[in-house]
Amino acid sequence: MKYYLGVDLGGTNIAAGVVDEYFRIIAKHSIPTLAGRSVDEISSDLAKISRHVISQAGLKVSDFTSWGIGMPSCLNPKTGRLVHSNNMGWRNVLILDTLGKHIDLPIIIENDANCAALGEALNGAARDFNNAVLITLGTGVGGGLILDRKIYSGADHMGGELGHIKMVYNGATCTCGQKGCFEAYASATALIRQTQEAMKLHPKSIMNELSGGLEKVTGRTAFDAARKGDTAALGVVDQYAEYIACGLSSLITIFRPDVIIIGGGISNEGGYLLDRINDKILMNTFGALECGVPPVIKAQLGNDAGIIGAAMLELCSAMRKV
């Protein structure tokens, strides 16, 4: 049996796992990221948690032939530098050199959303499809493209940043510094902002009661209130679904995938959100009435998708589609 080592670096947690050749996680562990620290400090933690799961699986570092890592950014293939990780506060850093100080294994780095998409394609919601788009709705909006069962990331491996396609010219400010990005309207962070704005306009909305105040609003506040029939909350949920559908309709028109998979914490709203998105996509996508549209479904693997995808980069890097 061959085993693979994968790490998913997120803005909140670092998760690592050992994955077998059937894409099953046999050992995993997570620790807080404590974002904002130096590249060396976080690289050290990536190595520590990796050694922990290796030991947990009863294996040794020498049993592995690569260290696969999913990060919220991408490598510039010309310089080997990590381009721009908003959540980490990193820009243009020599990540490979730093990581190489901590574990003596060949390092393969891929965008974290691409890793999640690969995980879902190998053993999750997209296992039966050749072409899939994954969107993760969390602090930001991540995106991954699987075309012909391969990660697609463009000629320079820096494509697929689906959260930063433009929704509104000169619109809401995004964490990337641009304005009007998909992320600025469809992330959980954006949903919280939209909920707070509605609460200010509708002080009698039960969103105020459920949340306990503007500063305590979460991504669930509007959904919980909407399920109780609150008109203002229903408006927030419906508008949020429209934002997501708007971004997805553009991706459908460009790529025409077999399926669109929604992951991230907001996906746990299930059909209450996904049914709205599917309806709005059908009404707003080019050629939908003539050709149909792919279904929007919930991701299956949760946080495990990123671990599996990162671990299997060794196998799949040779199959990358450019």
C-alpha positions, 0 to 999 in steps of 0.5 A, a space after each residue: 500500500 502506498 501512502 500520500 501526505 497532504 496539508 490544507 492551509 486555511 485562514 483559520 485552521 491547518 489540517 493534515 492527513 495521510 491518504 491511502 491509494 484508495 483516497 481514504 484518509 487514515 490519519 488526520 489532525 488540525 491546529 489553529 493557523 494563527 494567521 498573521 504570523 511569519 512564513 517561517 513560523 507557519 511553515 514550521 507548524 505545517 511540518 509539525 502537524 505533518 509529522 504528527 499524522 505520519 506518526 499517528 498512521 504508524 509511518 515514517 517521513 521516509 515512507 513518503 515521496 512528496 509533501 502536498 500542500 494546498 494554500 490560499 494562493 498559487 506559485 509563480 512558476 517563473 520565480 517559485 514564489 507564492 504570489 498573494 495570500 490575502 488571509 496569511 498577509 503574504 505576498 511574493 514570498 519564497 515559500 519553497 525555500 522556507 518549507 524545505 528547511 522543515 521536512 526533507 521531502 519534495 514539495 508540491 504546492 497547489 491552490 487550496 480550492 484546486 485541491 478541494 476540487 481535486 478531492 471532490 473529483 477523486 472521491 466526492 461529489 464529482 467522482 462520476 463527472 469529467 468536468 466540474 466547477 467547485 466554489 467554496 463559500 467561506 471567509 472568501 470565495 475559493 474556486 477550482 476547475 476540473 476539466 477532463 478530470 484534470 486540474 485546470 489552472 491556465 498557461 502559467 498555473 495561476 488561473 482558476 481564481 474564480 472568486 475574483 471574477 468581476 461582478 460589478 464594475 467599481 463595486 464593493 471592495 474585495 480583500 484582494 484590493 480590487 473592486 466588484 469581485 465575486 468574493 465581495 458579494 458571495 462570501 460568508 463575509 459578504 453575507 454577514 455585511 448584507 445581513 447587518 445592512 438589512 438589520 439596520 434598515 429593519 430594526 424590528 426584524 427578528 434577525 436582531 433578536 436571533 443574533 444578539 446585535 450587529 457585532 454578533 451576526 454570522 452567516 447563519 443569522 439571515 437563514 435562521 430568521 428566514 426559516 421563521 418567515 422574517 420578510 427582511 431575512 428572506 430578502 437577504 437570502 434571496 439576494 445572496 442566492 442571486 449574487 451566487 447565481 450571477 457568478 455561476 452563470 458566467 462560469 457555466 457560459 464559459 466552461 459548460 461543466 457537468 456539475 457545479 459543487 458548492 462547499 464551505 460553511 454556507 453550503 450547510 444551508 443545503 436545499 434552502 440555498 441550493 434550490 434558490 441558486 438552481 432556479 436563478 441560474 436556470 432563469 439567467 444563463 445563456 442557452 439555458 432553455 435550449 441546452 439546460 444548465 448543470 446542477 448545483 449540488 453540495 460538496 460531500 467531503 467537507 474539510 477532508 477534500 482539501 487534504 485528499 486533493 493536496 495528498 494526491 497532487 503527486 499523482 495528479 500533477 502529471 495530469 494537470 490540464 493547461 
